[in-house]
Amino acid sequence: MTRVVLATAYGGPEVLTVADRPVGEPGPGQARVAVRAAGVNPADWKSYTGAFGTDPAALPKRLGFEVSGVVTAVGPDAAVAVGDEVIGFRVSGGYAAELVVPTSALVPKPASLGWEQAAGLMLTGATAVHALTATGVGAGDTVLVHGAAGGVGLMAVQLAVLRGARVVGTVGGDGADLVRRLGGEPVRYGDGLADRVRAAAPDGVDAALDLVGSDEAVDVSLELVADRQRIATIAAFGRAAADGIRALGGGPGANPGTELRDAARTELAGLAGDGRLEVVVAGVFPLEEVAAAHRQGMAGHSHGKLVLVPW
Ligand SMILES: NC(=O)c1ccc[n+]([C@@H]2O[C@H](COP(=O)([O-])OP(=O)(O)OC[C@H]3O[C@@H](n4cnc5c(N)ncnc54)[C@H](OP(=O)(O)O)[C@@H]3O)[C@@H](O)[C@H]2O)c1
């Protein structure tokens, strides 16, 4: 048996509970992983708050798409060995003390990377790689990143800078220092945003990433970026369809980019392992305090990753 987080109904974080469930033996091409840390993402709470539907047959729900941990057992033909330190992405039910995953979901954890950082690297990192690739961001570009101090935003800022781009990133206030430290130029979102971006980037903006999903982010992107194919959103799927900008991820009409995101794992592990990409951890919670972690995340102003640890 192992401890897992379950959403037992649709609703707020009060529907979350920790229960014992059988962990099972790994089958062919599978491994069992003792979880050291699990990354928290907005998709986790969206899965039980009703944002993705309220099918009663899908309850109770396991949560968690990314973990770091140690391989404790392997099935036939497994590509990993007992004792390997790994990052699992994309996994299903990662909010657990132990779980069985396909070995195709595992990449080696760089020894230099902490468990909590490793658990928070992949979902946001792969999303940021997808967004930068889809909009063709490269050397010499100026890119506007909406939501620069969030989980995906901090990855996008750093990865864009590594590609040789100049980054103007929107923040609500106290994320400014963090965005600046990681190589971006913060501007405050809210009324007058387009003018503040023009002042920060008088030669113009080549591409924009909406990592928030607000009308303001889409409207300002449309106002400042001439080529709509160089504007991407990971959250405003309705606006993407209406305005002809790129929609990325799991939303309606969006490009999931599965192959590109899977391929990005190796690059992300390499960059984080050699210290060129920082995973900012904004909070660490024991598994039993998952509801508190989600309440903090749902408030919408985290600066970095929230992480669960199973003890
Ligand atoms: N499609 C995909 O593949 C995909 C993948 C990952 C995430 N997502 C979605 O993308 C969104 C962000 O995810 P995340 O993990 O980065 O979330 P997060 O870590 O919770 O970050 C949210 C950030 O948004 C900023 N923010 C809040 N209101 C804002 C506003 N009105 N304008 C500009 N910034 C604002 C906050 O910064 P301040 O404190 O500065 O306000 C906060 O740092 C979520 O909706 C998530 O579901 C989609």
The ligand as an SDF file (V2000), in Angstrom:
LIG
                    3D

 48 52  0  0  0  0  0  0  0  0999 V2000
   -1.6000   24.7960  -22.1810 N   0  0  0  0  0  0  0  0  0  0  0  0
   -0.6060   24.2530  -21.4950 C   0  0  0  0  0  0  0  0  0  0  0  0
    0.1050   23.3810  -21.9690 O   0  0  0  0  0  0  0  0  0  0  0  0
   -0.3470   24.7330  -20.0960 C   0  0  0  0  0  0  0  0  0  0  0  0
    0.7520   24.2390  -19.3750 C   0  0  0  0  0  0  0  0  0  0  0  0
    1.0070   24.7560  -18.1030 C   0  0  0  0  0  0  0  0  0  0  0  0
    0.1650   25.7300  -17.5730 C   0  0  0  0  0  0  0  0  0  0  0  0
   -0.9150   26.1330  -18.2990 N   0  0  0  0  0  0  0  0  0  0  0  0
   -1.8150   27.1850  -17.7740 C   0  0  0  0  0  0  0  0  0  0  0  0
   -1.0830   28.3990  -17.7780 O   0  0  0  0  0  0  0  0  0  0  0  0
   -1.4480   29.2100  -16.6680 C   0  0  0  0  0  0  0  0  0  0  0  0
   -0.1930   29.5440  -15.8510 C   0  0  0  0  0  0  0  0  0  0  0  0
    0.3510   28.3500  -15.3050 O   0  0  0  0  0  0  0  0  0  0  0  0
    1.5280   28.4530  -14.2190 P   0  0  0  0  0  0  0  0  0  0  0  0
    1.8900   27.0630  -13.8310 O   0  0  0  0  0  0  0  0  0  0  0  0
    2.6020   29.3720  -14.7130 O   0  0  0  0  0  0  0  0  0  0  0  0
    0.7350   29.1810  -13.0320 O   0  0  0  0  0  0  0  0  0  0  0  0
    1.3040   29.9250  -11.7340 P   0  0  0  0  0  0  0  0  0  0  0  0
    2.6510   29.4020  -11.3920 O   0  0  0  0  0  0  0  0  0  0  0  0
    0.2050   29.8430  -10.7350 O   0  0  0  0  0  0  0  0  0  0  0  0
    1.5290   31.4370  -12.1720 O   0  0  0  0  0  0  0  0  0  0  0  0
    0.5400   32.3130  -12.3330 C   0  0  0  0  0  0  0  0  0  0  0  0
    1.2130   33.7040  -12.5010 C   0  0  0  0  0  0  0  0  0  0  0  0
    0.2830   34.5130  -13.1950 O   0  0  0  0  0  0  0  0  0  0  0  0
    0.5350   35.8510  -12.8160 C   0  0  0  0  0  0  0  0  0  0  0  0
   -0.6920   36.6000  -12.9830 N   0  0  0  0  0  0  0  0  0  0  0  0
   -1.8470   36.4890  -12.2550 C   0  0  0  0  0  0  0  0  0  0  0  0
   -2.7530   37.3290  -12.7390 N   0  0  0  0  0  0  0  0  0  0  0  0
   -2.1770   37.9880  -13.7970 C   0  0  0  0  0  0  0  0  0  0  0  0
   -2.6190   38.9580  -14.7230 C   0  0  0  0  0  0  0  0  0  0  0  0
   -3.8590   39.4620  -14.6710 N   0  0  0  0  0  0  0  0  0  0  0  0
   -1.7470   39.3600  -15.6780 N   0  0  0  0  0  0  0  0  0  0  0  0
   -0.4970   38.8860  -15.7460 C   0  0  0  0  0  0  0  0  0  0  0  0
   -0.0070   37.9370  -14.9010 N   0  0  0  0  0  0  0  0  0  0  0  0
   -0.8620   37.5060  -13.9440 C   0  0  0  0  0  0  0  0  0  0  0  0
    0.9810   35.8050  -11.3900 C   0  0  0  0  0  0  0  0  0  0  0  0
    2.0070   36.7560  -11.2180 O   0  0  0  0  0  0  0  0  0  0  0  0
    1.8420   38.0640  -10.2840 P   0  0  0  0  0  0  0  0  0  0  0  0
    2.0160   37.6030   -8.8770 O   0  0  0  0  0  0  0  0  0  0  0  0
    2.9430   38.9310  -10.7640 O   0  0  0  0  0  0  0  0  0  0  0  0
    0.4610   38.6020  -10.4940 O   0  0  0  0  0  0  0  0  0  0  0  0
    1.5260   34.3820  -11.2000 C   0  0  0  0  0  0  0  0  0  0  0  0
    2.9110   34.3840  -10.9630 O   0  0  0  0  0  0  0  0  0  0  0  0
   -2.5170   28.3990  -15.9250 C   0  0  0  0  0  0  0  0  0  0  0  0
   -3.7890   28.8040  -16.4000 O   0  0  0  0  0  0  0  0  0  0  0  0
   -2.2570   26.9680  -16.3540 C   0  0  0  0  0  0  0  0  0  0  0  0
   -3.4080   26.1380  -16.2570 O   0  0  0  0  0  0  0  0  0  0  0  0
   -1.1770   25.6660  -19.5380 C   0  0  0  0  0  0  0  0  0  0  0  0
  1  2  1  0
  2  3  2  0
  2  4  1  0
  4  5  1  0
  4 48  2  0
  5  6  2  0
  6  7  1  0
  7  8  2  0
  8  9  1  0
  8 48  1  0
  9 10  1  0
  9 46  1  0
 10 11  1  0
 11 12  1  0
 11 44  1  0
 12 13  1  0
 13 14  1  0
 14 15  2  0
 14 16  1  0
 14 17  1  0
 17 18  1  0
 18 19  2  0
 18 20  1  0
 18 21  1  0
 21 22  1  0
 22 23  1  0
 23 24  1  0
 23 42  1  0
 24 25  1  0
 25 26  1  0
 25 36  1  0
 26 27  1  0
 26 35  1  0
 27 28  2  0
 28 29  1  0
 29 30  1  0
 29 35  2  0
 30 31  1  0
 30 32  2  0
 32 33  1  0
 33 34  2  0
 34 35  1  0
 36 37  1  0
 36 42  1  0
 37 38  1  0
 38 39  2  0
 38 40  1  0
 38 41  1  0
 42 43  1  0
 44 45  1  0
 44 46  1  0
 46 47  1  0
M  CHG  2   8   1  16  -1
M  END
$$$$
